[in-house]
Amino acid sequence: MNRTVLVTVHTGRGPAVESARLVVQRLVEAGIKVRVLEQEAVQIGCVGAEVVAGDPVSAKDAEVMIVLGGDGSLLRSAEIARESGVPLFGVNLGHVGFLAEAEVDDLAAAVDSVVAGNYDVEERMTIDVLARLNGQVIADTWALNEATVEKRERMLEVVAEIDGRPLSRWGCDGVICATPTGSTAYAFSAGGPVVWPEVEAMLMVPISAHALFAKPLVVSPRSTLAVEILPDTPGGVLWCDGRRRFDLPPGVRVEVRRGARPVRLARLHGIESTGAPFTDRLVAKFELPVQGWRGRVRP
């Protein structure tokens, strides 16, 4: 059976380009067909790789998409892979790299595991996002991490809504609607809780709200979240995953629901420091102190 792997890289990082060449070479030597994106092909300069456009069609029929970079690179790659359901396999070359499955030091072993098919695939919940003005849709998009209604200049006046019922009015810098995956990203910085990836839920986190009741909320994945910018206040901006931007005029309504399509992630097993439980990822990524832990008493 013919196997195809799409490789993408953060070309702004020199070590990442060298790692990409190693990945492509190792895959080609294993008899696997390799694709690289047109905008990255010149920097990578890989012999034997097929050059494809950087759109969702590029991932069609690929077994996996290997992404070398940080979480930003994974989010960019999700835009390519989500439609066809191709799992993303991240190699962290950034700082935190919560979405990545391997660190660069484990690169060779990780690629060998991909060649051997020694990985599982998990699905991460997404959110679908609509912005309406006077009933007309002015933005229709999605996010893996979060959709954020933010101020453009002055503080926003918004009303938050859950399942068709008004919750509270806030004067604030913005409101984050996040997935469990996004709970360790912007929502975390804004004071939201960490939610384990397997928990199906959505988060609403106000940003610097001037109100007594302005705590982070965790709601059902079947809920619909909405943020309305009041008509007599300044407009704002909608950001999705920090990548897709839409201007929001006064009076706009932003609605957030569980996404129709998840993003799939490849998870290895059998390599130390990868495939770790989420608790171990938290400890490693945030360098949490666990000295003195003795573990549970075993009979």
C-alpha positions, 0 to 999 in steps of 0.5 A: 500500500502506498503511504504518503506523509505531508511535512511542514516546517517553521522555515524561520527557524534554521534548526527546524529546516535542518530537522525537516531535511532529516525527516524527509530523507528518513521517510523517503529511505523508508519508501514513503511518499513525501509532500512539502508545501510550495512556500517551504520547498525552496528553503527545505530543498528536499530531493524526492519530495512532491511540492504541493500548494498550502491548502486543504487539498494538499493533505488529501489521502495523506496518512499523517502531517508532520509539523516541525515548529511550535504550537503556532505551526500546529495551529497553522497546519490544522487549517490544512489538515482539518478538512480531510481529517489527516492527523497532525504529528507535532515536533516541538521547536518552540517554547511550550509546545503543548500540542506537540507530540515529540521534542526535537531531541527525539526526532529520529526515534519519533520518525521511525515510530511513524514509519512503523505505524506505532502511533494512535490518533486522538480527536480534539474538539473544535468550535464553530464561530458565527458573527451576525450583525442585524441577523446577517452573517459577517463572519463564519469560521472555527477554532481549535484553541479559542475564539476571542472577542477583543477590544480594538481601542477602548474597553468593550461593553458586552452581554454574555449569553449561555443557551439563549439566556443572558448571563451578565453584562461586562465592561471588559477588554474581551471575552474568550470562548475556548476548548479544553485544548485551548485551556492551556493557551490564552484562556489560561493566561486570562485566569481560566482553569486547565481542562484535561483534553478528554473532558468535553466542555467549553470555556467562557473567560472574561478578560479584565472585566469590571464586574463582581461576577466575572469568573471563568465558566465551564459549560456543556459541549452542547451549549451555545455561547454568545457575546453581544457587543452593545450598539452604543459602545466601540466595536471590537475584533474577533480572533480565532486561534490568534490567526484569523481576524475579523472586525466587529462593529457595534451591535454585533453578536458572536455565537460559539458552538461545538465544531462539526469537525474535530482536529486529529492528533497523532500520539506515539507510544513507546518513546520516553517523554512522548505519549505521556499522560496530560498530568506529566505534560503539565509538569514538564511544560510548566516546570511544576515542582513535584519534589517529595511526591511518594506515589500512592501506597501499593498493597 
